[in-house]
Amino acid sequence: MKSNKKLKKYFFVDDSDIHGKGLFSKLRIKNGTYLGRYHGPKVKDNDMHVLWVEQDDGGWQGINGENMLRYLNHCNKPNAEFDGQDLYAIRDIKPGDEVTFDYGEEP
């Protein structure tokens, strides 16, 4: 998949202590760095790799992840967060760290 090509320079997927597979950093990443975009088709139903994005009108849109970012796991003290479909580091991430975000409340 085209959207994975750039992500593979920065991340790898491996077994996670949190849940199943996880996304891990290959490099040192500084706070505020753009990490990538969650790609996939829009859906209305929840599934394992669906990211729910709040829309301008207050509604929610599901995106069924098809790139490596679908392996992001939940953490109450995450090191990344989404702005729409775009993922950013919210603190420094070391090589080998699992990249996580807070799933928040269900829509």
Secondary structure, DSSP 8 states (H G I E B T S, - for coil): -HHHHHHHHHEEEEE-SSSSEEEEESS-B-TT-EEEE----EESS--TTEEEEE-TTS-EEEEE--SGGGG-EE-SS-SEEEETTEEEESS-B-TT-B-EE---S--
